[in-house]
Structures are given as C-alpha cells and as structure tokens.
Amino acid sequence: MNHEQNLRLTQVGSGTPGGLLQRRFWQPVALVEEFDPMLAPDMGAAEYPRLIKAVRALGQDFVLVKNHDGSWTLMDRDCPHRGANLSFARYENMSTLRIISAGEVPISSQNTAIRCPFHGWAFQTSGDAPGQCIDTPAEPEGSTLCQHIKQRSYPVQEKAGVVWAWLDDKETNGSEGADVPEPMPELDCFHAPASHSFAFKGLWHANWLQCFEVGMDPAHPSFLHRFLQDADLQETGSNAGGKQFRSAAAGDVAGERWPMTRVMRELHRPKLSAQAVQSDTLQGIRITALRALSEQMTHVRMTQAIFPHVFVIPLSETLTITQWHLPVDDGHTYWFSVFTSFDAPIDQAAMRAQRLPYTTLPHYIPKAGAHNAWGFSPEEQATRTFLGMGEEDINVHDQWAVESMGGLQDRTREHLATSDKIIVLYRRWLARAQDAAANGQIPPPLPATQSLSEPPGTVDGFAPSESWESWAQEQLAAKRSKASWMK
C-alpha cells in the first residue's frame, strides 16, 4: 500500500471518498446519559439542566440539543452570523421567546429555539423547520433577514441508549448527497429493551480504521488479551460485562468448562474464514476462527464485522457487544459499545461503575494513555498478562495497540501475514465502496454474499469438529430462545 492509498482509505473529511461513504451511514454522536445532570458533570443540575452539547464527527463540529419534549436536534455548531460557538447558546421556549424580527417566518408557541449569546440570533430546534432563524434582534424593526437564514440541521434518532445522526446531505457532499436517510441496520441491540442493554463510549487518539481493524481481527485475542492465569468461573459469574474474556466458552472439554482466557492462551493458531453477509439494512462479514483442540473437538468463535465500522462479538454465552467506531476526525475515534443481554436484565449501574475508574468525564477520555505508558507494569507482564497493562478493563489493551501505531498508522511499512486475511478482505471492500460512493453509487456487496433472515449473531464455544457449523446454528437459536424480548 502506498501513502496515497492509505490516506484514501482513512480520511473522512467532507468531500473525500471516505467522507462521502461514511456520511451514508447512521453515526453515533452521543450517549443519552451525557444529558443526564445526575451522571454528566458538565450538564448542570436537575433544576437548571444544560440541554445543548458540542459534538464532533467526520471532521465537522455540531451542537446536539435535547428538547423539552424528548426529541433531539443536531445542527452545525458555528452561528451563521459571525461564527460563535452555539453549544453555549440559550435554550428557550417559544412561549417565552420575544420575536422581534421574524417577518414572515412561521412559528408556533409549541416550538423551542436556541439563541446565540453573541448577538441574540435564535434558531428553531423543534417543529418542522429545525435550524430556521426566527429572530435577529439587533436588526432594524421589520427586518426580514431571518427569513433567508437557516442553520444546517441533520436527522437524529435515539436507540439503545445512543443518539444517532445521519450526516449526509447535498450541501455537504454536492449533488451526490442523499435526501432520505437509510434505515438503521437490523441488529439485536436495537430490538432489546432498555432493561437488557447498556451503552458506553471512550475516546482513542487514533484514526478510525486502525481502531476498527484491531477489533475485527480474530487472531489478536490470543496474544493482546492473553491472561497467564484464569479467574474462577464462579467468581466471574454474572460479572462477565466487567471481566471481559473471563467467562466460560460454551460447552465443555471432558466435563470441564474452559474460560475464554484458557482457550485463547492454549489454542493460539486459529483457522480463519470469512463469509460475506447482507440483509435489506446491512452488509458485513461473518468471521469464523476455528481452534482445533483435537480431531474430535474444535473451539468455534464467530463474530461479525458490519460495514462501515461495526463489530459484534460474544462477551459470554448470553451477552454480546456491538461496537461502532465513530471517526471524530482523521486522528481521533470514539468507540460506542452497546452491551446486549439475551437472558437477565443488565445491572446498568454496576456496568457503569466498573468503567468509570478508568475514564475521565465529561469527554470519556481514558485515564491510561501514552502520557503514562498506558499503565504498563513489567511485573504484571511477567506474571499475570501477556501485555502488562491491566486485568480488569481490557479496553486499554486495544487502546495501546491502536494508539501506539500513531494517530494515522503508516501502512506502507506493514508486512501482512496469513492471520491478517480478514483485514485484507475488508480493506479491499472498503476501497471498492469508496470508489462507488465517489461515483454516486451504492456501496457494492462482497462477492458470494449470503442473505440474512435475522440479525447477525455471535458464538463462542466447543463443538464437534465434523459438525461445527450446525452446532453454531443451534447455539445461535438457543441464545435467541432465551431472550424474553424476542418472543
């Protein structure tokens, strides 16, 4: 890969091939909890909540507004007057808004607006014209200037504890922009009730593609996440969400349950395969890693890479993680994880409490990083983990891998191997999709695509070597049969 090819694959700014492509998918822009004054230190107090927050995605700056009626509005951050930051705007109801120069702009007393503190320009945030300027109070009386001013806004929706935005529009991307957003991808996490899901996020100082490639790579857990000792399975129990890779793989070996840590440590040469999959709402790759224990028994780990930057992986027999990698800009990425339970409700307070010691709010920045060597301990590396960077929160393992490559990995210096076949396949697909997007076409599917009749699922466990495929399908069916919310 040469330097120009690397930039083409990784850049997401407006007008770039990658930017055109990314803007044709729903992007996660905030957690719902970020607007809860009880959980978010920068959002005021219950009596005076802050309802406006700055967010950055795909190299652009926006303001996200949570309206009093529970709806959301996303618009460009900089005031169209003289560029002041609207994340510090006043939030006002129309009933209390003094309209001085609205001219012929239709307004309703049921609508809301944000008002720039610089010169008082106000922009509607609810109703059928979000972003419409409705007041320019410093202008002469009778001015109709605001009729001609509209702050660009974007479709927004809330699902699975996350606020999603559709950032494609003709003004940004020229004539190739889409007028109507595509439907959200058909994923299990979007069907689970709030009681059975939990969402969290974190910031990595690295380009989105290297972040996603680490997550989809099926070979790395045997090394990067290797534990030299196994935790007690009874102790892990329902705390699988807090001790990743510590729960047991499905099935048993001669009557013994194996924790995933032992599987990854002792069976470190997986046989990898990929199957392109698609439905009406998504395209992806089903990734299978087979780790042979004997001629009769094989460990099967099935995960999913969903275009453009989503993976779905098993956390335990009843929990999955669906993780997006939002390109903040070309050198920063927010991962958004949605944990989904197919069995009992999730203890969301406990899940959050397990993650907060490693995170700095309000921007969800990891406390570990290059500045403190990601918490590296030579003693831990010698005695407890392969990496030496923590046993409780393995996100730091992936964080080190992606950030140590630099803000943008220099892929011209790579030497790809057989274990990188999934990465190679995805990069080729990404390049084709970017070419198609640049020509105003729908991203092409991979060849030999299998149609999905249900959301893509995950499997982790021991199966008969000769019939692992049918075993995997049985495991998927059994997992879904346990979910009360799927019946």
C-alpha positions as CSV (number, residue, x, y, z in Angstrom):
1,M,0.0,0.0,0.0
2,N,1.4,3.4,-0.9
3,H,0.9,6.7,1.0
4,E,-1.9,8.0,-1.2
5,Q,-3.9,4.7,-0.9
6,N,-3.5,4.9,2.9
7,L,-4.9,8.4,3.0
8,R,-7.8,7.5,0.7
9,L,-8.8,4.6,3.0
10,T,-8.6,6.6,6.2
11,Q,-9.7,10.2,5.6
12,V,-13.2,11.2,6.4
13,G,-13.4,14.9,5.8
14,S,-16.1,16.5,3.7
15,G,-15.6,15.8,0.0
16,T,-13.1,12.9,0.5
17,P,-14.1,9.5,-0.8
18,G,-14.1,8.1,2.7
19,G,-16.1,11.1,3.9
20,L,-18.7,10.6,1.2
21,L,-19.0,6.9,2.2
22,Q,-19.2,7.4,6.0
23,R,-21.9,10.0,5.6
24,R,-24.2,7.4,4.1
25,F,-24.5,5.5,7.4
26,W,-26.0,6.4,10.7
27,Q,-23.3,7.6,13.0
28,P,-23.3,7.5,16.9
29,V,-22.7,11.0,18.2
30,A,-23.5,10.9,21.9
31,L,-24.7,8.7,24.7
32,V,-28.2,9.6,26.1
33,E,-26.6,9.6,29.6
34,E,-24.4,12.5,28.6
35,F,-27.5,14.8,29.0
36,D,-28.4,13.5,32.5
37,P,-27.3,16.0,35.1
38,M,-27.1,13.2,37.6
39,L,-24.5,11.4,35.5
40,A,-22.8,14.1,33.5
41,P,-20.7,16.7,35.4
42,D,-20.9,19.3,32.7
43,M,-24.6,19.3,32.1
44,G,-25.7,21.5,35.0
45,A,-28.1,20.4,37.8
46,A,-31.6,18.9,37.8
47,E,-33.1,22.4,38.4
48,Y,-31.1,24.1,35.6
49,P,-30.1,21.3,33.2
50,R,-27.9,22.1,30.2
51,L,-29.6,20.9,27.1
52,I,-27.0,21.7,24.4
53,K,-23.8,19.8,23.9
54,A,-21.0,20.2,21.3
55,V,-20.2,17.1,19.3
56,R,-17.7,16.4,16.6
57,A,-17.9,13.7,13.9
58,L,-16.3,13.1,10.5
59,G,-14.2,16.3,10.9
60,Q,-17.2,18.5,11.4
61,D,-18.5,20.4,14.5
62,F,-22.1,20.2,15.6
63,V,-24.4,21.1,18.5
64,L,-26.8,18.4,19.8
65,V,-29.9,19.7,21.5
66,K,-32.2,17.7,23.8
67,N,-35.6,19.4,23.5
68,H,-38.1,19.6,26.4
69,D,-40.4,17.1,24.6
70,G,-37.6,14.5,24.5
71,S,-36.8,15.0,20.8
72,W,-33.3,15.7,19.5
73,T,-31.9,18.3,17.2
74,L,-28.5,18.3,15.6
75,M,-27.2,21.4,13.7
76,D,-23.9,22.9,12.7
77,R,-22.1,24.4,15.7
78,D,-20.9,27.8,14.4
79,C,-23.5,30.5,14.3
80,P,-24.1,31.6,10.7
81,H,-23.9,35.2,11.8
82,R,-20.2,35.5,12.8
83,G,-19.2,32.0,13.8
84,A,-19.7,31.9,17.6
85,N,-20.0,28.5,19.3
86,L,-23.7,27.6,19.7
87,S,-23.0,25.0,22.3
88,F,-23.2,27.9,24.8
89,A,-26.5,29.2,23.4
90,R,-29.6,29.8,25.5
91,Y,-32.4,27.3,25.2
92,E,-35.8,29.0,25.0
93,N,-39.4,28.0,24.7
94,M,-41.4,29.9,22.1
95,S,-43.9,30.9,24.7
96,T,-41.2,32.9,26.4
97,L,-39.3,33.9,23.3
98,R,-39.7,37.5,22.3
99,I,-39.9,37.5,18.5
100,I,-38.6,40.9,17.3
101,S,-37.9,40.5,13.6
102,A,-39.4,37.2,12.5
103,G,-41.0,38.7,9.4
104,E,-43.0,36.1,7.6
105,V,-41.2,33.1,9.2
106,P,-43.9,30.8,10.6
107,I,-43.5,30.0,14.3
108,S,-45.5,28.1,16.9
109,S,-45.8,28.6,20.6
110,Q,-45.1,24.8,20.9
111,N,-41.7,25.1,19.4
112,T,-38.3,25.7,21.0
113,A,-35.2,27.5,19.9
114,I,-31.5,28.1,20.8
115,R,-30.3,31.7,21.0
116,C,-26.7,32.8,20.3
117,P,-25.4,34.9,23.2
118,F,-23.3,37.0,20.9
119,H,-26.0,39.0,19.1
120,G,-29.2,37.1,20.1
121,W,-29.9,35.3,16.8
122,A,-32.3,32.5,17.5
123,F,-32.8,29.2,15.7
124,Q,-35.7,26.8,15.9
125,T,-34.9,23.4,17.3
126,S,-38.3,21.7,17.2
127,G,-41.2,21.6,14.8
128,D,-40.9,21.1,11.0
129,A,-38.1,23.6,10.4
130,P,-35.2,22.9,12.7
131,G,-32.4,25.3,12.2
132,Q,-34.6,28.1,10.8
133,C,-33.5,31.5,12.0
134,I,-36.5,33.1,13.7
135,D,-35.1,36.2,15.4
136,T,-32.3,38.7,14.6
137,P,-33.0,41.2,17.4
138,A,-30.1,43.7,16.6
139,E,-31.5,44.3,13.1
140,P,-33.9,47.2,12.3
141,E,-37.5,46.7,13.2
142,G,-39.3,45.0,10.3
143,S,-36.2,43.3,9.0
144,T,-36.8,40.1,7.1
145,L,-33.2,38.9,7.3
146,C,-34.0,35.8,9.3
147,Q,-36.3,34.5,6.5
148,H,-33.1,33.9,4.5
149,I,-31.0,32.3,7.3
150,K,-31.2,28.6,8.1
151,Q,-28.6,26.8,10.1
152,R,-28.0,23.4,8.6
153,S,-29.6,20.6,10.6
154,Y,-29.5,16.8,10.3
155,P,-31.8,13.8,11.0
156,V,-31.4,12.4,14.5
157,Q,-32.8,9.5,16.4
158,E,-32.3,7.7,19.8
159,K,-31.8,4.0,20.0
160,A,-30.2,1.6,22.6
161,G,-29.0,4.5,24.8
162,V,-27.2,6.3,21.9
163,V,-28.1,9.3,19.8
164,W,-27.6,8.6,16.1
165,A,-27.2,11.2,13.3
166,W,-27.5,11.0,9.5
167,L,-24.8,13.4,8.3
168,D,-25.2,13.0,4.6
169,D,-26.7,16.0,2.7
170,K,-26.4,17.6,-0.7
171,E,-25.0,20.8,0.7
172,T,-22.1,18.9,2.3
173,N,-21.4,16.4,-0.4
174,G,-22.6,18.1,-3.5
175,S,-25.2,16.5,-5.8
176,E,-24.4,13.0,-4.6
177,G,-25.9,13.6,-1.1
178,A,-29.0,11.6,-0.1
179,D,-32.3,13.2,0.6
180,V,-33.8,10.4,2.7
181,P,-31.8,8.6,5.4
182,E,-31.4,4.8,5.1
183,P,-33.0,2.6,7.8
184,M,-30.9,1.7,10.8
185,P,-29.2,-1.7,10.5
186,E,-31.1,-4.7,11.7
187,L,-29.1,-5.6,14.8
188,D,-30.1,-7.4,18.0
189,C,-29.1,-4.5,20.2
190,F,-31.8,-2.3,18.6
191,H,-34.5,-4.8,19.5
192,A,-33.6,-5.3,23.1
193,P,-35.5,-3.3,25.7
194,A,-33.6,-0.7,27.8
195,S,-33.5,-3.1,30.7
196,H,-31.4,-5.6,28.7
197,S,-28.8,-3.2,27.2
198,F,-26.1,-0.8,28.4
199,A,-24.2,1.8,26.3
200,F,-20.8,3.3,27.0
201,K,-18.1,5.0,25.0
202,G,-14.4,6.0,25.0
203,L,-12.0,8.3,23.0
204,W,-8.9,6.9,21.3
205,H,-6.3,9.1,19.8
206,A,-6.1,7.3,16.6
207,N,-7.7,7.0,13.1
208,W,-10.9,5.1,12.9
209,L,-9.7,2.4,10.6
210,Q,-6.9,1.1,12.8
211,C,-9.4,1.1,15.7
212,F,-11.8,-1.0,13.7
213,E,-9.2,-3.3,12.3
214,V,-7.9,-4.2,15.8
215,G,-11.5,-5.0,16.9
216,M,-12.4,-7.2,13.9
217,D,-9.0,-9.0,13.9
218,P,-9.8,-12.6,15.1
219,A,-6.2,-13.6,15.8
220,H,-5.2,-10.9,18.3
221,P,-7.1,-12.0,21.4
222,S,-4.7,-15.0,21.8
223,F,-1.9,-12.5,22.4
224,L,-3.1,-9.0,23.2
225,H,-5.7,-10.2,25.6
226,R,-3.8,-13.2,27.0
227,F,-4.1,-13.8,30.7
228,L,-1.4,-16.0,32.2
229,Q,-3.8,-17.2,34.8
230,D,-7.5,-18.0,34.7
231,A,-10.1,-16.4,37.0
232,D,-12.5,-18.6,39.0
233,L,-15.6,-19.0,36.8
234,Q,-17.9,-18.9,39.8
235,E,-16.4,-15.5,40.8
236,T,-16.8,-14.2,37.3
237,G,-20.4,-15.4,37.1
238,S,-22.8,-12.6,36.1
239,N,-20.0,-10.1,36.1
240,A,-18.9,-11.1,32.5
241,G,-19.6,-7.5,31.5
242,G,-16.9,-6.3,33.9
243,K,-14.4,-9.0,33.4
244,Q,-14.1,-9.4,29.6
245,F,-12.8,-12.7,28.3
246,R,-13.0,-14.2,31.8
247,S,-16.3,-16.1,31.4
248,A,-16.6,-19.7,30.1
249,A,-16.8,-20.7,26.5
250,A,-19.9,-22.7,25.7
251,G,-19.7,-26.5,26.0
252,D,-17.1,-28.5,28.0
253,V,-13.9,-30.4,27.4
254,A,-14.1,-33.9,29.1
255,G,-16.6,-32.4,31.6
256,E,-14.5,-29.3,32.3
257,R,-15.6,-25.7,31.5
258,W,-12.9,-23.7,29.9
259,P,-12.7,-19.9,30.4
260,M,-12.1,-17.9,27.2
261,T,-8.8,-16.9,28.6
262,R,-7.6,-20.5,28.5
263,V,-9.0,-21.1,25.1
264,M,-7.1,-18.0,23.7
265,R,-3.9,-18.8,25.5
266,E,-3.6,-22.5,24.6
267,L,-5.2,-22.5,21.2
268,H,-3.4,-19.6,19.5
269,R,-3.3,-20.6,15.8
270,P,-6.9,-20.2,14.6
271,K,-8.0,-21.3,11.2
272,L,-9.8,-18.2,9.8
273,S,-12.6,-17.9,7.3
274,A,-15.0,-15.2,6.2
275,Q,-18.4,-15.2,4.7
276,A,-20.0,-12.1,3.2
277,V,-23.5,-11.5,4.5
278,Q,-26.2,-8.9,3.8
279,S,-29.8,-8.1,4.5
280,D,-32.0,-5.2,3.5
281,T,-30.3,-2.9,6.0
282,L,-26.7,-4.0,6.3
283,Q,-23.7,-5.6,4.7
284,G,-20.9,-7.4,6.6
285,I,-18.5,-10.2,7.0
286,R,-19.2,-13.2,9.3
287,I,-15.8,-14.1,10.7
288,T,-15.1,-17.6,12.0
289,A,-12.0,-18.6,13.9
290,L,-11.6,-22.4,14.5
291,R,-9.1,-23.5,17.1
292,A,-8.7,-27.3,17.0
293,L,-8.4,-29.0,20.4
294,S,-8.3,-32.5,18.9
295,E,-9.5,-34.3,15.8
296,Q,-12.9,-34.6,17.5
297,M,-13.3,-31.2,19.1
298,T,-12.8,-27.6,17.9
299,H,-13.4,-24.3,19.5
300,V,-15.6,-22.0,17.4
301,R,-15.6,-18.3,17.7
302,M,-18.0,-16.5,15.3
303,T,-18.0,-12.7,15.2
304,Q,-19.4,-10.1,12.7
305,A,-17.9,-7.1,11.0
306,I,-20.7,-4.8,9.8
307,F,-20.0,-2.1,7.3
308,P,-18.6,0.5,7.7
309,H,-17.1,0.2,11.2
310,V,-19.2,-2.0,13.5
311,F,-18.3,-5.3,15.1
312,V,-20.4,-7.7,17.0
313,I,-18.6,-10.1,19.4
314,P,-19.6,-12.5,22.2
315,L,-18.9,-11.5,25.8
316,S,-20.4,-14.6,27.3
317,E,-23.0,-17.2,26.4
318,T,-25.7,-14.6,27.0
319,L,-24.0,-11.2,26.4
320,T,-22.8,-9.6,23.2
321,I,-21.0,-6.3,22.5
322,T,-21.9,-4.3,19.4
323,Q,-19.3,-1.6,18.9
324,W,-19.2,1.3,16.5
325,H,-16.0,3.4,15.8
326,L,-17.1,6.9,15.1
327,P,-14.4,8.9,13.1
328,V,-14.3,12.1,15.1
329,D,-11.7,13.3,12.6
330,D,-8.7,11.7,10.9
331,G,-6.8,11.3,14.1
332,H,-9.4,10.6,16.8
333,T,-12.1,7.9,17.3
334,Y,-14.9,7.4,19.7
335,W,-15.9,3.8,20.2
336,F,-19.5,3.3,21.2
337,S,-20.3,-0.1,22.8
338,V,-23.8,-1.5,23.3
339,F,-23.9,-4.5,25.6
340,T,-27.0,-6.7,25.0
341,S,-28.3,-9.5,27.3
342,F,-30.2,-12.4,25.9
343,D,-31.1,-13.6,29.4
344,A,-31.5,-11.5,32.6
345,P,-31.7,-7.7,32.7
346,I,-28.3,-5.8,32.8
347,D,-27.3,-4.1,36.0
348,Q,-26.5,-0.8,34.3
349,A,-25.3,0.9,37.4
350,A,-22.8,-1.8,38.1
351,M,-21.6,-1.8,34.5
352,R,-21.1,1.9,34.5
353,A,-19.4,1.8,37.9
354,Q,-16.9,-0.8,36.6
355,R,-15.9,1.5,33.8
356,L,-15.8,4.9,35.5
357,P,-12.5,4.3,37.4
358,Y,-10.7,4.1,34.0
359,T,-12.5,7.1,32.4
360,T,-12.4,10.9,32.7
361,L,-15.7,12.6,32.2
362,P,-17.3,14.5,30.6
363,H,-15.4,13.5,27.4
364,Y,-14.9,9.8,28.2
365,I,-11.2,10.1,27.9
366,P,-9.3,7.0,29.2
367,K,-7.1,7.7,32.2
368,A,-4.4,5.5,30.6
369,G,-2.5,6.7,27.6
370,A,0.8,7.5,26.1
371,H,1.4,10.0,28.9
372,N,1.6,7.3,31.5
373,A,2.7,4.3,29.2
374,W,-0.9,3.0,29.3
375,G,-0.3,1.8,32.9
376,F,2.4,-0.7,31.8
377,S,3.7,-2.9,34.6
378,P,6.8,-5.1,34.0
379,E,5.8,-7.2,37.0
380,E,2.3,-7.8,35.6
381,Q,3.7,-8.6,32.1
382,A,6.0,-11.2,33.7
383,T,3.4,-12.8,35.9
384,R,-0.2,-12.1,35.0
385,T,-0.9,-10.8,31.5
386,F,0.9,-11.0,28.1
387,L,0.8,-7.2,27.7
388,G,1.1,-6.0,31.2
389,M,-1.5,-3.2,31.0
390,G,-4.3,-4.2,33.3
391,E,-6.6,-7.2,34.1
392,E,-9.9,-5.5,34.8
393,D,-10.5,-3.2,31.8
394,I,-9.1,-4.8,28.7
395,N,-10.1,-1.8,26.6
396,V,-6.7,-0.4,27.4
397,H,-5.1,-3.4,25.6
398,D,-6.8,-2.3,22.4
399,Q,-6.2,1.3,23.1
400,W,-2.4,0.7,23.4
401,A,-2.5,-1.3,20.1
402,V,-4.2,1.4,18.1
403,E,-2.6,4.5,19.7
404,S,0.9,3.1,19.7
405,M,0.7,2.9,15.9
406,G,0.4,6.7,15.8
407,G,-2.5,9.0,15.0
408,L,-2.6,7.6,11.5
409,Q,-0.8,4.2,11.0
410,D,1.8,4.2,8.3
411,R,0.6,1.1,6.3
412,T,3.4,1.5,3.8
413,R,5.6,-0.3,6.3
414,E,3.3,-3.2,7.0
415,H,4.1,-6.9,6.4
416,L,0.8,-8.6,6.3
417,A,0.5,-12.3,7.1
418,T,-1.9,-15.2,6.8
419,S,-3.5,-14.2,10.1
420,D,-4.4,-10.8,8.5
421,K,-6.6,-12.2,5.8
422,I,-9.8,-10.6,7.3
423,I,-8.1,-7.2,7.4
424,V,-7.0,-7.6,3.7
425,L,-10.5,-8.6,2.7
426,Y,-12.1,-5.6,4.5
427,R,-9.6,-3.1,3.1
428,R,-10.4,-4.3,-0.5
429,W,-14.1,-4.0,0.2
430,L,-13.6,-0.5,1.7
431,A,-11.7,0.7,-1.3
432,R,-14.4,-0.5,-3.7
433,A,-17.1,1.1,-1.6
434,Q,-15.3,4.4,-1.5
435,D,-14.9,4.3,-5.3
436,A,-18.6,3.6,-5.6
437,A,-19.6,6.4,-3.2
438,A,-17.3,8.9,-5.1
439,N,-19.3,8.0,-8.3
440,G,-22.6,8.4,-6.6
441,Q,-23.3,4.7,-6.4
442,I,-24.5,2.4,-3.6
443,P,-21.5,0.6,-2.0
444,P,-21.2,-2.8,-3.7
445,P,-21.7,-6.0,-1.8
446,L,-18.9,-8.5,-1.5
447,P,-18.9,-11.5,-3.9
448,A,-20.6,-14.7,-2.7
449,T,-22.9,-12.9,-0.3
450,Q,-25.2,-14.9,2.0
451,S,-28.6,-13.3,2.7
452,L,-29.6,-13.0,6.4
453,S,-33.0,-13.8,7.7
454,E,-32.2,-12.5,11.2
455,P,-29.7,-10.1,12.7
456,P,-26.0,-11.3,12.6
457,G,-25.2,-13.3,15.7
458,T,-22.1,-14.5,17.7
459,V,-20.9,-17.8,19.0
460,D,-18.0,-18.9,21.3
461,G,-17.7,-22.5,22.4
462,F,-16.5,-26.0,21.8
463,A,-18.1,-28.0,19.0
464,P,-17.7,-31.4,17.3
465,S,-15.1,-30.9,14.7
466,E,-17.1,-32.5,11.9
467,S,-20.3,-30.6,12.6
468,W,-19.3,-27.3,14.0
469,E,-21.4,-25.4,11.5
470,S,-24.7,-27.0,12.6
471,W,-23.6,-26.7,16.2
472,A,-23.1,-23.0,15.7
473,Q,-26.6,-22.5,14.3
474,E,-28.0,-24.4,17.2
475,Q,-26.1,-22.2,19.6
476,L,-27.5,-19.1,17.9
477,A,-31.0,-20.4,18.1
478,A,-30.6,-21.4,21.7
479,K,-29.3,-17.9,22.7
480,R,-32.2,-16.2,21.0
481,S,-34.7,-18.6,22.5
482,K,-33.6,-17.4,26.0
483,A,-34.4,-13.8,25.2
484,S,-37.8,-12.9,26.5
485,W,-37.8,-9.7,24.4
486,M,-37.5,-11.8,21.2
487,K,-40.7,-13.8,21.8
